[in-house]
Amino acid sequence: MKISVITPSFNHAEFLEKTLVSVLSQKGSFELEYIVMDGGSTDNSKVILEKYAKLLQAKKWEVQCKKIDFIWRSEKDKGQSDAINKGLKLATGDIIGWLNSDDVYLPNALETVVRYFAREPQMMWAFGKCKIIDKADREIRKWITAYKNLRLRNYNYNKLLEENFISQPATFWRRKVMQEVGYLDENHHLVMDYEYWLRLGAKFKGDFVNNYLASFRWYADSKSGGGFLQQFRQDLAVAKKYAKGRKWPIFLHNLNHYKIITIYTLMSFFRRRR
């Protein structure tokens, strides 16, 4: 089985190498196609990408899966969603995932995913557990992770309409489903993942993989860290779009919306006070 991973990147040299290593070090019986779409970075990102391309080409990198095809481009794009879509259109793997350039896969994550899809041929998409780490790779916000894990175990589509508890770095789908659901909506820059999960979930049953697959990096000046209020408002708007008359999930999403905004606002306040 072949798995394709897409990494969109722009001026993320601070974290990019850790992301690359976490993907290229994956062990298993699969073929890996790793596609990095850089948006024309002006920092050291292209140097880092060239370094790993040369290591693989010269066979100086220990490949621990069956095969690695490393594809990277550096060119201007229209944002993260556009970059991911460019990668998705290049992907040839049976299974697809995307990993942002400041996040990392955990060891054996891709082998776990490949084994899951081989074992469950009827499942079209699935999601696992995801840790939250800071800039220094320290695990943080374990209570949020525990809450999400609880929600993941009890997944159904109505619950997904109530709030977005699926972690993007730990989510994978079969490439063939894109023939029906298409690609990311490039009008979205903060909630393109949630919108895509709702599109996938409306067509196909999702399933929980009870393993930690990735770590999501949270920091104050990250996209998620700095724009959480706008993101949660957009989450609500997207949920309303896909609810299609379901009033109860949207009522609960409204409650969760204000609950989460209050919690995050308090967390930001106390962080500034320290």
Summary of the structure (lengths in Angstrom):
residues: 274
radius of gyration: 18.2
end to end distance: 49.1
largest distance: 58.0
contacts: 899
relative contact order: 0.14
helix: 49%
strand: 20%
